[in-house]
Amino acid sequence: MDYSIRKLTFALCAVAALVSSGCAQDLTQWMVNLRTSQGDTALAREKPNFVEAEKEYKLALALDPKNTHARAGYAKALYLTAKEDFATSKLDEAASEIAEALKYAPNEAATLALANEIEKAKIRREIVVANYPLYGSINAALKPVFKQIATSDKAIEAQVKAFSSDFDTAHLTKAIVETYDLEEEAHRMSLRLINYRALVQSGQQKTTPAAAQGEAPSLLPIP
C-alpha cells in the first residue's frame, strides 16, 4: 500500500476512534478555543485586524453558537469596525455592523452609544438630502478640489526632499511658489466650505432641478 494512502487511512481511523470513544465534543471545543484565540490575537495586534477577528469569532460561533467568549469577541470586532467606518464617513457600513453587533451584545453601553450616534447621523443626512437639493452636486464638486490640494501638498514635500539630496535651491524656490498657490487654493476652499455650511444649516427648501442647476455656480464662489 502506498505510504500516503496508509497515512490517510491511519488519520481517518484515528478520527473514527475519537468519535466512537466520545471525544468528538472535546475536539470541537479545542477548535472553538483555537478560533477564539486567533480572534483575540487579531484584535490585540498593534494594528488590529478587524476582518480577521470577525472571521475567527464567526467560525467559532458556527461550531458553538452559545460560546460566550466568541459572542463577546465577535460583538467587539463588529463594534470596532463600525466605529472606524463611522469615523471615515462609511455611514451605511457602520450602521449595518453596529446592528449586527447589537444582536450579540444588546446591553453593551459603548455599542448602544455608538448605535445612537450613527442613527443621529443617518437622520441628519436624510434631512439634508430632503431639504437641500444641491447637496449632492456641490459635495461632488468639492471632492476634486480636496484631491488637488492633497496633490499640491505632496508636490511641495517632494521638492523639499529633493533639496535635501542635492541642495539645489531651485527646489526650494519651486516649493515656495507651490506653497503660495496652495494657500490661495486653501483660502478659496475655506470660503466654499463656509458657504456650503451656511446653506445646509439654513435648511433651504426643495427647488426644481432647473432652478438648482441655475443656482449651483453662485453657491461655490471662487474669489
Secondary structure, 3 states (H helix, E strand, C coil): CCHHHHHHHHHHHHHHHHHHCCCHHHHHHHHHHHHHHHHHHHHHCCCCCHHHHHHHHHHHHHHCCCCHHHHHHHHHHHHHHHHHHHHCCCHHHHHHHHHHHHHHCCCCHHHHHHHHHHHHHHHHHHHHHHHCCCHHHHHHHHHHHHHHHHHHHHHHHHHHHHHHHHCCHHHHHHHHHHHHHHHHHHHHHHHHHHHHHHHHHHCCCCCCHHHHHHHHHHHCCCC
